[in-house]
Amino acid sequence: MSYRYGAWRGGPDPLEPPFDVARALDRLGERVLAGDRAADALRGLLREGMPGTRGLRDLLRQARDRRRELRQRGRLDGTLERVRELLDQAVDTERQALFPDPSDAARLAEAELDQLPPDTARAVRQLADYQWRSPEAAATYEEIRDLLRREVLDAQFRGMRDALAGASPEELQRIRDMVADLNTMLEADARGEDTQRAFEEFMERYGDMFPENPRSLEELVDALARRAAAASRLAASLSPGQRAELAALSRSVLGDLGLQYELDRLGRALRSRRSDLRWDQGATMGGEQPLGLGDATTALEELADLESLEASLGQRYPGASLDDIDLEAVERALGRAAVDDVETLRRLERELTEQGYLLREQGELRLTPKAIRRIGAVALRRIFSSLDEGRRGDHDVAGLGLAGEPTGASRPWTFGDEEPLDVVRTVRNAVLRGGAHRPGGAVDGRGHPASGSATVPLRGAEAPEAAFPRARTAGRGVTLAPDDFEVLETERRTSAAVCLLVDQSLSMLLRETWGMAKATALALHSLVSTRYPQDALEIIGFSLLARTVRPADLPDLDASVTQGTNLHHALVLAGRHLDRHPEAEPVVLVVTDGEPTAHLEPDGRPIFDYPPDPRTIELTLTEVNRLTRRRATINVFMLDDDPRLVAFVDLVARLNGGRVLAPAPDRLGDYVVSDYLRARRGRRGR
């Protein structure tokens, strides 16, 4: 193989990676935000592929098309049919040669031909000792024997049919030696002996008989076992009569060659080493073209490869991994381009893992906290991009100060202030006061030197007169006095204990609102963890039972397939979270599409009933009152307009004083995030 190199003159960048990790992660995030579990989202990404790379779905479709094509390649009994044709031709030619002969020997020969059994294998075997009168008939019979010899061995060793065409006795003896040496080597390997040197010597002597060019004994065994399993499937696919005829013909040929014993040994060894293959499983083949024994075995071998590929490309079994896909089988069945696509998908998965976005736990891929933060940020950007322009000021400020965000206002500096200085207003105050003067001191309103301008003890901020002893304006000095200094006002940052209660009941899935609820949870987690880390966020999912959801589990959060909306249990868990943060501002946000239909008994048993049991409503409202006494605001986001739900949430609002909102499902995130930010704005300056 030779290569030529030259200057790059446009076209695709040869150094460009075959995939964009950031784009792949964004597509993965889109599926998670639509409600998929992380593992399902990754499988979806691998099924669809990336631009320029076919996904597993396209490869699976190609494999299925190829399997359908193979099933229509032809009939499996082509060798038997051809043997019958040649046998009839030889007998007819012999009868024509005997007919003009008036001798008794000719009549006896005709009688022998008349007594041939209808079974093809027995007829061929019975004619082995027949003295042919017609040279043409004798040649046709030898063609039968040569055909059977080549086809039977080709069914065991790929490519043997062409190699045996016109084979000499020495070449046939070499085949017998090869099979015997192979069996000896396999038995030594089964005893645990080192067979590497024996394999190398074997390939030096017989490598031309194996077009697969195996590089190890295991590769050789794999190739031979797949071939032998396909031959067993061929026999199982024939009718009982055809199977018996083929077995008899094979025994006759192999017995003549002295190979029956050695091939039986080889078959047992291969079955023992590769018991996982589809031995003796019939296959349905169609088409009009009759296939020879070797061609039919090759078709069934390819069919077995495709059947195994379909399972590994589908990735629908527990612990499925791209490493399960046999690249050699892919290349045999689908070509080199398909191998490149699988390798690219493997590199994509490996790159996402190495960059810290994926990890594999107990055979299943999960998103890391790094990936969760990125996906949450994407959800948050979507929400902010859809908010009205007038409501953007509270979320798009770059950087956070320890004292909070500037409000745009300022106030006079007082002893002990730690807020940043407003330099512009400070200098402006000095100019308006008349501080423009010759160097040497501040002046009062009448132009006289001001007292106390020289030294002022300050704490927190650096002494103003030390930090700004002199400013220049229009070439003159401006002297600053302590009364000139102003500091920037910032919002007062109080911490909040926030509970987001997300309905996971089956109805959320049926109404197709679950994806938006999950995206909202990810977005709120991203907002709180990045913008308001002093806030304590707890996400609680509830269906028949409620449970707290760790941030790491958010991508795998899924709707429940059980019935029940246990808001009572969720409010109990919310109360416990608020109790752990008694100094924080309590905020409870509830996302639901139905009235409570379940509650928790004192012994921990969940009780479901529909229409709701009065006790369910009573216990739920009791928890609402308990949270209200904690001064917690409960805001409810309704995703349905069922009259029962409307009546219930109106009652909650009257008891608690919180708000009831009814957003469209695709605007749920906007409402929840805006409501959280609104609550924070309401706490400023307290």
Secondary structure as GFF3:
##gff-version 3
##sequence-region A 1 686
A	DSSP	alpha_helix	21	33	.	.	.	ID=ss1
A	DSSP	alpha_helix	38	48	.	.	.	ID=ss2
A	DSSP	beta_strand	49	50	.	.	.	ID=ss3
A	DSSP	beta_strand	53	54	.	.	.	ID=ss4
A	DSSP	alpha_helix	56	71	.	.	.	ID=ss5
A	DSSP	alpha_helix	78	98	.	.	.	ID=ss6
A	DSSP	alpha_helix	104	114	.	.	.	ID=ss7
A	DSSP	alpha_helix	120	126	.	.	.	ID=ss8
A	DSSP	three_ten_helix	127	129	.	.	.	ID=ss9
A	DSSP	alpha_helix	135	156	.	.	.	ID=ss10
A	DSSP	alpha_helix	160	163	.	.	.	ID=ss11
A	DSSP	alpha_helix	169	190	.	.	.	ID=ss12
A	DSSP	alpha_helix	196	206	.	.	.	ID=ss13
A	DSSP	three_ten_helix	207	209	.	.	.	ID=ss14
A	DSSP	alpha_helix	217	237	.	.	.	ID=ss15
A	DSSP	alpha_helix	240	257	.	.	.	ID=ss16
A	DSSP	alpha_helix	260	273	.	.	.	ID=ss17
A	DSSP	alpha_helix	293	314	.	.	.	ID=ss18
A	DSSP	three_ten_helix	322	324	.	.	.	ID=ss19
A	DSSP	alpha_helix	327	334	.	.	.	ID=ss20
A	DSSP	alpha_helix	336	354	.	.	.	ID=ss21
A	DSSP	beta_strand	358	361	.	.	.	ID=ss22
A	DSSP	beta_strand	364	367	.	.	.	ID=ss23
A	DSSP	alpha_helix	369	386	.	.	.	ID=ss24
A	DSSP	three_ten_helix	389	391	.	.	.	ID=ss25
A	DSSP	beta_strand	406	412	.	.	.	ID=ss26
A	DSSP	alpha_helix	423	433	.	.	.	ID=ss27
A	DSSP	alpha_helix	464	467	.	.	.	ID=ss28
A	DSSP	beta_strand	471	473	.	.	.	ID=ss29
A	DSSP	beta_strand	476	478	.	.	.	ID=ss30
A	DSSP	three_ten_helix	482	484	.	.	.	ID=ss31
A	DSSP	beta_strand	486	490	.	.	.	ID=ss32
A	DSSP	beta_strand	496	503	.	.	.	ID=ss33
A	DSSP	alpha_helix	506	510	.	.	.	ID=ss34
A	DSSP	alpha_helix	514	531	.	.	.	ID=ss35
A	DSSP	beta_strand	536	542	.	.	.	ID=ss36
A	DSSP	beta_strand	546	549	.	.	.	ID=ss37
A	DSSP	three_ten_helix	551	556	.	.	.	ID=ss38
A	DSSP	alpha_helix	567	580	.	.	.	ID=ss39
A	DSSP	beta_strand	585	592	.	.	.	ID=ss40
A	DSSP	beta_strand	598	600	.	.	.	ID=ss41
A	DSSP	beta_strand	606	608	.	.	.	ID=ss42
A	DSSP	alpha_helix	614	629	.	.	.	ID=ss43
A	DSSP	beta_strand	633	638	.	.	.	ID=ss44
A	DSSP	alpha_helix	643	656	.	.	.	ID=ss45
A	DSSP	beta_strand	660	661	.	.	.	ID=ss46
A	DSSP	three_ten_helix	665	667	.	.	.	ID=ss47
A	DSSP	alpha_helix	668	683	.	.	.	ID=ss48
###
